[in-house]
Structure formats: C-alpha cells, structure tokens
C-alpha cells in the first residue's frame, strides 16, 4: 500500500483521511484492468465505492 494525502467526504457528510492506496488487477469479462483503490478505515455496508470512472 502506498501513502496518500487524499481526504474523502463519506456518506454521512464527514471527512475521512485515506490510509493509503493500492493498485489491483480487476478482470471484467475477457479484459484485465489495473485499478487504483483508496483504502479508508470506516464501517459501512459497502466495501467498494462504485461510480468510479473505470466502471464506465
């Protein structure tokens, strides 16, 4: 995991510092993409934020 200075505004409106970021290979059908993910320490129902540019 690489360090990050990014801050997210999360679902409840509060701000959350990013612990770090990592790049993972994600396979979509026959294609594999290296996608950068930001890691935060927060308890929510979802483990991955959708609506990111790589989905479209």
C-alpha positions in Angstrom: 0.0 0.0 0.0 1.3 3.4 -1.0 0.8 6.5 1.2 -1.9 9.0 0.2 -2.8 12.5 1.3 -6.4 12.3 -0.1 -9.4 13.0 2.1 -12.9 11.7 1.2 -16.2 13.2 2.2 -18.1 10.0 3.1 -21.8 9.1 3.0 -22.7 10.8 6.3 -21.0 14.1 5.2 -18.0 13.7 7.5 -14.4 13.7 6.1 -12.2 10.6 6.2 -8.5 10.5 5.7 -7.3 7.9 3.2 -4.9 5.3 4.9 -3.2 4.6 1.6 -3.8 3.4 -2.0 -3.1 0.3 -3.9 -3.4 -0.9 -7.5 -5.1 -4.2 -8.1 -5.8 -6.2 -11.4 -9.6 -6.3 -12.0 -11.0 -8.7 -14.6 -14.1 -7.5 -16.4 -15.1 -10.2 -19.0 -12.0 -11.0 -21.1 -10.2 -7.7 -20.2 -8.0 -7.1 -17.2 -7.5 -3.5 -15.9 -5.1 -2.2 -13.2 -7.4 -0.2 -11.0 -6.2 2.2 -8.2 -8.2 1.8 -4.9 -8.1 4.1 -1.9 -8.2 2.4 1.5 -10.1 4.0 4.4 -10.8 2.7 7.9 -14.5 3.1 8.2 -17.5 0.9 8.9 -20.2 0.9 6.2 -22.4 -1.5 4.4 -20.4 -1.3 1.2 -16.8 -2.4 0.8 -16.1 -0.8 -2.5 -17.3 2.6 -3.9 -19.0 2.3 -7.2 -19.4 5.1 -9.7 -15.7 5.3 -10.4 -14.5 6.2 -13.9 -13.1 2.7 -14.6 -16.6 1.2 -14.4 -18.0 3.2 -17.3 
